[in-house]
Amino acid sequence: MSFKNTFDTYDWDTLEKEIYTYTSHDVKQVLDKEKIDLNDFKALISPAAKPFLEEMAQRSHAITKKRFGNTIQMYVPMYLSNECQNICTYCGFSMTNKIPRRTLKDKEILKEVSFLKAKGYDNILLVTGEANKTVGISYIKHAIILIREHFSNISIEVQPLDQDEYEQLIESGLYAVLVYQETYHKATYKIHHPKGKKSNFDYRLDTPDRLGKAGIHKIGIGALFGLEDWRVDSFYTALHLKYLQKTYWKTKYSISFPRLRPHQGEVQPKIEMTDSDLVQLICAYRLLDEDVELSMSTRESETFRNHIIKLGITSISAESKTNPGGYAVAPETLEQFEISDERDTNAIKEMIKSQGYEVIWKDWDKNYLVIE
């Protein structure tokens, strides 16, 4: 059994029709509820919910404050390699793009680490392209072991792996894995991933199951908004989340909200997701689940990130570089995508504090683990 069994019981076109037929009366009934379920979530992401955005935002703020307090966790991505064997129409690392490829060596990794530690980071996300021979399990495991003494939280966003490979990485010090389905629409997924291991929709879909079985501490999921209708993709993400929470209840979960950004490719968003759409979605997720972590990257603008702090977000990145060695080793290498909020770490920290929130650099420590 895996999420695919649940996934196969739903139909994209039927869900799309349902979401777009909700009325303001339906939304009002949902907002009158104390407990919101997946069916209610469909109403909250529907166009009919737009007039209720202020009410949703206030409720989202209150729930987040009750559960997480006045805290925002800060993390930083560190790109180790831009080598990739996949063709992805929306990504600057796609193997079809004729760009200089780079994979960081030990000294270069440690130079990047030194830069980030000086900024205060204790929560790092290691990112690579999907190239099994160059940056496969042995390279990732070695990188984790190399840097684990410097960080309390080490997460990865790399190619999907098998369960036993995740178990090896967890033993080496891995805390969390982010793996985005990109889109849950199978036909659209195939258009944007025509070649490479990533073209296997079902293998990617089952990745969080393999992670749950491996005993990972945290799993991050999400969709890339712009490839398909964000409302339907978001419902499938919520469905995936609820399945995972029920099946692997010891694991923590996070949701991210990437929108298509300029890159070394040509694909344009199929359906635009406006700022108000994204606010609506963030609030809807928080009303659905008070425990899930909601993360916001530097893809978004300064203004948007300033205003989203109080609306349900629990973690945020800063000063991100999306090219390998971009902090201290090789700032000139090609980025995976352009970031929008280019403020440095201190500026983001002060922005968070100015809104009455405390910056958290880590939310757990391996010393807290009880070995039986």
PyMOL commands that set and color helices and strands:
alter all, ss='L'
color gray80, all
select helices_A, chain A and resi 3-7+12-20+24-31+38-44+47-68+106-119+137-150+163-172+186-192+197-199+201-205+207-214+230-247+275-288+302-311+345-354+366-368
alter helices_A, ss='H'
color red, helices_A
select strands_A, chain A and resi 71-79+123-127+153-157+176-178+218-221+252-256+293-296+315-317+358-360
alter strands_A, ss='S'
color yellow, strands_A
deselect
rebuild
show_as cartoon
